[in-house]
């Protein structure tokens, strides 16, 4: 779907949809980890919303979120089957995000690569309940209507999902200044390709995940340990340009070859060291690196 909704069938319906568009995109993206699929969910949401009798809608935001959630749940089950045949590690589609996203700590964490990978380990309904409750603060009865469960069942699902995520979520929130310093040190180390500089910034148990989707060369399993990861990073060509950017609300490097985006590396930092690297090389997932994608709560 384009940045703008189709020509209005009814002006109030269009205005309501556009007012909540970024929110609906973010709900769908956090459930799916794919901007392309989230856009398809928005298209389906619009088609259903445009036929609704607005006079019977008490809360337009909640109603739109309900439609989007149902469409995302359908798509999430299809995506699961698609991922089973995916070549190598599957990573979410990266988004170039505005600097102010990082200032909303909860929103930034919720769209981060690390958190989206944690959400991948939840069952579809658990994922929907967690996102709607923990990120968007919907009431249990609103979530119940969206996922087709009773409010009591939703409370239980939310409790289970919360415990599951808490056991796997990133350990600490790092200050923006510390993050910037560590990222700059990491960028310089990658640019020079000096092994020792890389080893100085990488945590001993750092993990690198690379997603080539079978279309670009990438490791088919996680690369673990500072020595192994440093060797992989040392293969980045000296003529590549490295651009520091905000991707999914977190610091990242965009690697360009001949001006074209080749790889997006999102960086996870704990205690001043790089503990996780998420490198997306699949060209089908790199279309959103030239302009910012608005996300909101």
C-alpha positions as MATLAB code, in Angstrom:
seq = 'XXXXXXXXXXXXXXXXXXXXXXXXXXXXXXXXXXXXXXXXXXXXXXXXXXXXXXXXXXXXXXXXXXXXXXXXXXXXXXXXXXXXXXXXXXXXXXXXXXXXXXXXXXXXXXXXXXXXXXXXXXXXXXXXXXXXXXXXXXXXXXXXXXXXXXXXXXXXXXXXXXXXXXXXXXXXXXXXXXXXXXXXXXXXXXXXXXXXXXXXXXXXXXXXXXXXXXXXXXXXXXXXXXXXXXXXXXXXXXXXXXXXXXXXXXXXXXXXXXXXXXXXXXXXXXXXXXXXXXXXXXXXXXXXXXXXXXXXX';
ca = [
       0.000    0.000    0.000;
       1.249    3.506   -0.747;
       1.924    6.123    1.899;
      -1.612    7.424    1.397;
      -4.873    5.512    1.624;
      -6.943    5.001   -1.525;
      -9.227    7.798   -2.676;
     -11.894    8.271   -0.018;
     -15.068    6.274   -0.208;
     -16.251    8.304    2.762;
     -14.161   11.221    4.027;
     -14.575   10.541    7.778;
     -13.482    6.912    7.283;
     -10.401    8.046    5.370;
      -9.490   10.663    7.974;
      -9.816    8.153   10.817;
      -7.700    5.599    8.968;
      -4.961    8.113    8.149;
      -4.967    9.424   11.738;
      -4.143    5.926   13.031;
      -2.124    4.646   10.061;
       1.323    4.736   11.730;
      -0.067    3.011   14.827;
      -1.699    0.271   12.722;
       1.504   -0.237   10.736;
       3.485   -0.577   13.967;
       1.026   -3.109   15.432;
       1.205   -5.210   12.262;
       4.982   -4.886   11.954;
       5.597   -5.940   15.564;
       3.388   -8.980   15.009;
       4.966   -9.929   11.678;
       8.532   -8.580   11.608;
       7.954   -7.703    7.955;
       7.180   -4.218    6.670;
       5.948   -5.599    3.341;
       3.474   -7.881    5.105;
       2.484   -5.052    7.478;
       1.636   -2.884    4.447;
      -0.533   -5.695    3.081;
      -2.310   -5.866    6.445;
      -2.962   -2.113    6.228;
      -4.476   -2.563    2.761;
      -6.766   -5.326    4.039;
      -7.651   -3.237    7.110;
      -8.594   -0.281    4.901;
     -10.820   -2.448    2.685;
     -12.742   -3.708    5.728;
     -12.817   -0.330    7.480;
     -14.206    1.459    4.421;
     -17.333   -0.730    4.610;
     -17.995   -0.169    8.328;
     -20.949    1.928    9.582;
     -19.021    4.584   11.528;
     -22.140    5.552   13.465;
     -22.000    2.178   15.225;
     -18.302    2.485   16.202;
     -17.688    3.698   19.768;
     -13.882    3.790   19.643;
     -12.371    4.121   16.161;
      -8.789    3.459   17.300;
      -9.728    0.229   19.086;
     -11.888   -0.891   16.162;
      -9.114   -0.306   13.626;
      -6.569   -2.082   15.832;
      -8.972   -5.025   16.102;
      -9.280   -5.306   12.309;
      -5.513   -4.998   11.822;
      -4.778   -7.575   14.528;
      -7.111  -10.140   12.987;
      -5.558   -9.662    9.562;
      -2.037   -9.840   11.023;
      -2.857  -13.058   12.883;
      -4.032  -14.687    9.653;
      -0.858  -13.608    7.895;
       1.368  -14.619   10.834;
       0.233  -18.231   10.519;
       1.058  -18.191    6.795;
       4.430  -16.557    7.476;
       5.303  -19.330    9.922;
       5.029  -21.878    7.144;
       7.115  -19.666    4.837;
       9.890  -19.303    7.426;
      10.214  -23.085    7.779;
      11.728  -23.237    4.269;
      13.821  -20.052    4.642;
      17.540  -20.432    3.858;
      19.662  -19.653    6.943;
      18.657  -17.436    9.888;
      15.503  -15.350    9.394;
      15.768  -11.756   10.609;
      13.048   -9.100   10.662;
      12.924   -6.581    7.819;
      14.923   -3.543    9.039;
      13.342   -0.082    9.176;
      15.185    3.225    8.997;
      13.592    5.065   11.934;
      13.576    8.719   13.021;
      15.914    9.781   15.856;
      12.938   10.557   18.128;
      11.926    6.862   18.141;
      14.994    6.126   20.292;
      13.738    8.692   22.849;
      10.587    6.618   23.459;
      12.389    3.818   25.280;
       9.464    1.376   25.273;
       8.659    1.908   21.587;
      12.336    1.621   20.605;
      12.712   -1.635   22.525;
       9.497   -3.050   21.083;
      10.653   -2.599   17.452;
      14.312   -3.527   18.082;
      15.737   -6.551   16.287;
      16.511   -8.207   19.614;
      12.911   -7.876   20.845;
      11.350   -8.879   17.524;
      13.430  -12.068   17.628;
      12.152  -12.752   21.155;
       8.583  -12.215   19.917;
       9.290  -14.779   17.175;
       9.465  -17.431   19.903;
       5.849  -16.793   20.964;
       2.839  -18.546   19.468;
       0.773  -16.241   17.189;
      -1.981  -15.458   19.718;
       0.575  -14.947   22.511;
       2.477  -12.537   20.299;
      -0.658  -10.542   19.487;
      -1.704  -10.362   23.149;
       1.772   -9.321   24.307;
       2.104   -6.595   21.676;
      -1.380   -5.163   22.259;
      -1.086   -5.231   26.051;
       2.558   -4.451   26.795;
       3.359   -2.087   23.931;
       0.025   -0.458   23.092;
      -1.646   -0.753   26.518;
      -5.007   -2.005   25.257;
      -7.535   -3.219   27.818;
      -8.040   -6.960   28.170;
     -11.606   -6.782   26.836;
     -10.400   -4.940   23.697;
      -7.670   -7.535   23.155;
     -10.188  -10.333   23.714;
     -12.323   -9.016   20.832;
      -9.268   -8.739   18.594;
      -8.000  -12.305   19.167;
     -11.324  -14.072   19.677;
     -10.761  -15.119   23.294;
     -12.451  -14.300   26.602;
     -10.927  -11.505   28.748;
     -10.043  -14.116   31.388;
      -8.203  -16.231   28.815;
      -6.400  -13.126   27.520;
      -5.180  -12.319   31.054;
      -3.683  -15.804   31.341;
      -2.085  -15.574   27.889;
      -0.664  -12.132   28.731;
       0.835  -13.428   31.985;
       2.425  -16.407   30.210;
       3.763  -14.271   27.342;
       5.147  -11.654   29.737;
       7.098  -14.302   31.677;
       8.378  -15.848   28.427;
       9.612  -12.485   27.098;
      11.096  -11.401   30.453;
      13.317  -14.492   30.493;
      14.700  -13.693   27.028;
      14.640   -9.912   26.583;
      17.823   -7.807   26.390;
      19.479   -7.433   29.777;
      19.795   -3.679   30.241;
      18.900   -0.292   28.800;
      22.046    1.526   27.681;
      22.253    5.319   27.687;
      22.247    7.001   24.248;
      25.682    8.527   24.936;
      27.206    5.131   25.797;
      25.543    3.611   22.754;
      26.881    6.310   20.432;
      30.410    5.921   21.826;
      30.391    2.143   21.451;
      28.913    2.316   17.951;
      31.523    4.843   16.814;
      34.312    2.635   18.190;
      32.746   -0.334   16.404;
      32.479    1.584   13.103;
      36.147    2.629   13.274;
      37.197   -0.943   14.066;
      35.229   -2.310   11.093;
      36.616    0.416    8.792;
      40.220   -0.331    9.699;
      39.658   -4.086    9.705;
      42.239   -4.366   12.486;
      41.617   -7.584   14.381;
      42.655   -6.232   17.784;
      40.408   -3.161   17.526;
      37.485   -5.455   16.734;
      38.318   -7.792   19.614;
      38.465   -4.806   21.987;
      34.844   -3.789   21.238;
      33.273   -7.264   20.885;
      32.023   -9.143   23.952;
      33.674  -12.584   24.313;
      30.319  -14.336   23.725;
      29.059  -11.982   20.968;
      26.627  -13.563   18.487;
      26.315  -12.583   14.811;
      23.208  -13.563   12.838;
      23.306  -13.031    9.062;
      20.216  -13.152    6.842;
      20.928  -13.585    3.144;
      17.711  -15.456    2.399;
      19.559  -17.643   -0.082;
      20.039  -14.590   -2.329;
      23.297  -13.244   -0.840;
      26.255  -14.993    0.775;
      25.604  -15.335    4.518;
      26.424  -17.718    7.360;
      23.762  -20.430    7.588;
      24.140  -20.673   11.380;
      24.874  -18.137   14.149;
      28.517  -17.050   14.378;
      29.519  -17.130   18.055;
      32.525  -15.684   19.885;
      34.633  -12.556   19.428;
      37.350  -14.283   17.388;
      34.945  -15.833   14.882;
      32.831  -12.683   14.550;
      35.906  -10.454   14.119;
      37.077  -12.658   11.228;
      33.699  -12.285    9.477;
      33.673   -8.498    9.988;
      37.238   -8.290    8.731;
      35.986   -9.497    5.321;
      33.948   -6.325    4.731;
      35.680   -4.729    1.721;
      37.915   -1.739    2.422;
      36.108    0.225   -0.328;
      32.705   -0.189    1.378;
      31.194    2.948    2.903;
      29.830    2.647    6.440;
      26.967    4.945    7.460;
      25.795    5.218   11.074;
      21.980    5.192   11.233;
      18.993    4.547   13.482;
      17.448    1.234   12.470;
      14.498   -0.143   14.405;
      15.099    2.486   17.070;
      18.638    1.258   17.677;
      22.142    2.153   16.435;
      23.163    0.445   13.224;
      25.638    0.522   10.361;
      24.494    0.641    6.760;
      27.137   -0.923    4.516;
      27.070    0.444    0.961;
      28.947   -0.894   -2.054;
      29.030    1.400   -5.085;
      26.378    3.549   -3.431;
      23.886    0.679   -3.045;
      22.807   -0.737    0.317;
      24.525   -4.114    0.667;
      24.041   -4.962    4.357;
      22.294   -3.443    7.373;
      23.968   -4.359   10.674;
      21.955   -3.615   13.798;
      24.099   -3.562   16.924;
      23.181   -4.645   20.445;
      25.364   -3.132   23.165;
      25.643   -4.168   26.821;
      28.201   -2.757   29.233;
      30.008   -0.851   26.496;
      30.638   -3.979   24.421;
      28.887   -5.311   21.320;
      26.977   -8.437   22.414;
      24.745   -8.993   19.373;
      24.933   -8.237   15.660;
      22.013   -8.698   13.275;
      23.145   -8.407    9.653;
      20.434   -8.326    6.987;
      21.777   -8.937    3.466;
      18.646  -10.287    1.744;
      18.014   -7.579   -0.899;
      14.259   -8.166   -0.669;
      14.391   -6.820    2.900;
      16.439   -3.677    2.270;
      13.943   -1.467    0.434;
      13.241    0.731    3.493;
      16.777    1.982    3.991;
      16.468    5.089    1.797;
      13.681    6.822    3.733;
      12.439    6.806    7.307;
       9.455    4.630    8.205;
       7.167    6.252   10.801;
       6.332    4.049   13.799;
       4.193    5.100   16.762;
       2.273    3.906   19.787;
];
